[in-house]
Amino acid sequence: MALCPVDGIRGRPAAVLLPGTASTGDFVAATFGPALTAAGYALVTGDPPRGPDPLTAWYGQLGAAVRRYRPLLVGGISLGAHLAARWLVENGRGTVRAADPYGAGIRGLVVALPGWLGRPGADTPAAALSRAGALAVRRDGLAATLARTRAHTPGWLGAELVSGWSRYRPDELVDTLLAAASAAAPDAAGLARIRTAAGVVGFVDDPVHPAGIARDWARLLPHAGHRELPMAAIAADPGRLGTAALAALADAG
């Protein structure tokens, strides 16, 4: 599914945001849609592509969406944020905070729940979870893996994992999870090259996306604001994630 506007553009500036690994555009819309609409943005998102090389396809879709919609904001959740930041690292030019360093009108990066810096290690929580999920699907099948995931991951997170994973065929999900588990995020030097304001948000109590990683991203990005939330906040109001991210972006100046 290509990235597309959730509710039309209607003359508004676009914000292109990517979901996390095997997540959904619906989750991006639930968490970021209200805040972006209130701020006057049109959200452009979609489900991750499937196939044997999903991350290359995803990265290509991001580039195509930037060319088509000329967004003011790019970013995403977890792996989606990694890919958006990588695009900025690889497509920047000029000096920091130049008028248009990306040649596409981009003015801000939104980073929610980054999982790691550089290449993930064997003990990186989000990557380890993806590998374990892929192995479970291969060993036990998708239905059994989904049932176990729902039983052992309570609340909104379990519901979101089941919603996202159930949209895949077993082989597609395995390919996606394994690709994500080995995908490099920008390292410290890469983040230092990003030439735009950034808003970073993390959960204070998320064992999969440690709060310290979000703090590291905010520290290493040249012009970044940072906010934190408890995971329970999303159960009460999913839109608080987007509100916190845009507040962090405003803090960046």
C-alpha positions in Angstrom: 0.0 0.0 0.0 1.5 3.3 -1.1 1.7 6.2 1.4 -1.3 8.5 0.8 -3.3 11.2 2.6 -5.6 9.9 5.4 -8.2 12.7 4.9 -7.1 14.5 1.7 -4.6 17.4 1.4 -7.1 20.3 0.9 -4.4 22.9 0.6 -2.7 21.9 3.9 1.0 21.2 4.3 1.7 17.4 4.5 3.3 15.4 7.3 4.6 12.0 6.0 4.8 9.6 8.9 5.8 5.9 8.7 4.5 3.2 11.2 6.7 0.8 13.1 7.7 -2.7 12.2 4.6 -4.7 11.0 2.4 -1.9 12.4 -0.3 0.0 10.6 -1.1 3.3 9.1 -4.2 3.2 11.3 -2.1 3.3 14.4 -0.2 6.3 13.0 -3.5 8.0 12.3 -4.9 7.2 15.8 -1.7 8.5 17.6 -0.8 11.5 15.3 -3.9 12.4 13.4 -5.6 14.6 16.0 -2.5 16.7 16.8 -1.6 17.1 13.2 -5.1 18.1 12.2 -5.2 20.6 15.0 -1.9 22.1 13.8 -3.1 22.4 10.2 -1.3 19.4 8.7 -2.6 16.7 6.4 -1.3 13.3 7.5 0.2 11.0 4.8 0.8 7.4 5.9 0.0 3.8 5.1 0.8 0.2 6.0 4.4 -1.0 5.5 5.0 -2.8 2.1 5.4 -6.6 2.1 7.7 -8.9 0.2 11.3 -10.3 0.4 12.9 -6.8 0.7 10.3 -4.7 2.5 12.6 -2.0 3.9 14.0 -1.1 0.5 10.4 -0.8 -0.8 9.4 1.3 2.2 12.4 3.6 1.8 11.5 4.0 -1.8 7.9 4.8 -1.0 9.1 7.5 1.5 11.1 9.2 -1.2 8.2 9.0 -3.7 5.9 10.6 -1.1 8.4 13.4 -0.4 8.6 14.2 -4.1 4.8 14.0 -4.5 3.5 15.8 -1.4 6.5 18.0 -0.6 5.8 17.6 3.2 6.9 20.1 5.8 7.3 17.2 8.3 8.6 13.7 8.0 9.0 11.0 10.6 7.5 8.0 12.1 7.2 5.5 15.0 10.1 3.2 15.9 11.5 1.7 12.7 9.5 4.2 10.7 11.3 7.0 12.5 14.6 5.3 11.8 13.8 5.2 8.0 12.7 8.8 7.9 15.8 10.0 9.8 18.0 7.9 7.4 16.3 9.6 4.4 17.2 13.0 5.9 20.8 11.9 6.5 21.2 10.6 2.9 19.4 13.5 1.2 20.5 16.6 3.0 22.7 19.3 1.5 23.9 22.8 2.4 24.5 24.0 6.0 22.6 23.2 9.1 19.3 25.0 9.3 19.6 26.3 5.7 16.4 27.7 4.2 15.7 24.4 2.4 18.5 21.9 3.0 16.6 19.0 1.5 15.2 20.6 -1.6 11.7 19.4 -0.7 10.4 22.0 1.8 11.0 19.8 4.8 11.1 21.8 8.1 10.9 19.1 10.8 11.6 15.5 11.8 9.2 13.7 14.2 10.7 10.8 16.0 8.5 8.6 18.2 9.9 5.6 20.2 13.3 5.1 18.4 14.6 1.6 19.1 18.4 1.9 18.7 21.3 3.8 17.2 23.4 2.5 14.3 23.2 -1.3 13.9 21.2 -3.2 16.5 23.0 -5.7 18.7 22.0 -9.1 19.8 20.6 -7.7 23.0 18.8 -4.7 21.5 15.2 -5.2 22.8 13.2 -4.2 19.8 15.4 -6.1 17.4 15.4 -9.2 19.7 11.6 -9.0 19.9 11.4 -9.0 16.1 13.7 -12.0 15.7 11.8 -13.9 18.4 8.5 -13.1 16.7 9.8 -14.4 13.3 11.1 -17.6 14.9 7.8 -18.2 16.6 5.8 -17.8 13.4 8.1 -20.2 11.6 7.9 -22.7 14.5 4.4 -22.5 15.7 2.4 -20.8 12.9 0.9 -17.3 12.8 -2.4 -18.1 14.6 -0.6 -19.6 17.6 1.9 -16.8 17.7 -0.9 -14.2 17.6 -2.8 -15.9 20.4 0.3 -16.1 22.6 1.3 -12.5 21.9 -2.2 -11.3 22.8 -2.2 -13.3 26.0 1.3 -12.1 27.2 1.1 -8.5 25.9 -1.8 -6.8 27.7 -3.6 -3.6 26.9 -3.3 -1.5 23.8 0.2 -2.8 22.8 -1.0 -6.4 22.5 -4.0 -5.3 20.6 -1.9 -3.2 18.2 0.6 -6.1 17.6 -2.2 -8.5 16.8 -3.9 -6.0 14.5 -0.7 -5.4 12.6 0.7 -8.9 12.4 -2.7 -10.4 11.4 -2.6 -8.5 8.1 0.4 -10.5 6.9 0.8 -13.9 5.5 3.2 -16.0 7.7 6.1 -15.7 5.2 5.6 -12.0 4.7 5.6 -11.4 8.5 8.8 -13.4 8.9 10.5 -11.5 6.1 9.4 -8.2 7.6 10.4 -9.0 11.2 13.8 -10.3 10.2 14.5 -7.3 8.0 13.6 -5.0 10.8 15.8 -6.8 13.3 18.9 -6.2 11.3 18.2 -2.7 9.9 20.6 0.1 10.7 19.3 3.3 12.1 21.4 6.5 11.8 24.4 6.4 14.1 25.6 9.4 16.2 27.5 10.9 13.3 24.4 10.5 11.0 22.1 12.2 13.5 24.5 15.1 13.8 24.1 15.7 10.1 20.3 16.2 10.1 19.7 19.8 9.1 16.2 20.5 10.5 14.4 20.8 13.8 13.4 17.5 15.4 10.8 16.5 18.0 11.6 13.3 19.9 9.2 11.5 22.2 9.7 8.3 24.2 8.0 6.3 26.9 9.5 6.3 30.3 8.5 2.7 31.0 8.8 0.9 27.6 11.2 -2.1 27.8 11.2 -2.5 24.0 12.0 1.1 23.1 14.1 2.3 26.1 13.7 5.9 27.3 17.5 6.2 27.2 17.5 5.7 23.4 15.0 8.5 22.8 17.1 10.7 25.1 20.2 9.8 23.1 18.5 10.8 19.8 17.4 14.1 21.2 20.9 14.8 22.5 22.6 13.9 19.3 20.3 15.7 16.9 21.6 19.3 16.5 18.2 21.0 17.0 15.8 18.7 18.9 13.2 18.9 21.6 12.3 15.9 23.8 9.2 14.8 25.7 8.3 11.7 27.6 5.1 9.9 28.5 4.1 6.7 30.4 2.8 3.9 28.2 -0.5 4.0 30.0 -1.2 7.5 28.6 -1.8 5.9 25.2 -4.4 3.6 26.5 -6.4 6.6 27.8 -5.8 8.8 24.7 -3.7 7.5 21.8 -3.5 11.1 20.5 -1.2 12.1 23.4 1.7 10.5 21.5 1.3 12.9 18.6 0.7 15.9 20.9 3.9 15.2 22.8 5.9 14.8 19.6 4.7 18.1 18.1 5.3 19.8 21.5 8.9 18.5 21.4 9.2 19.8 17.9 8.1 23.2 19.0 10.6 23.1 21.8 13.3 22.7 19.2 12.6 26.2 18.0 
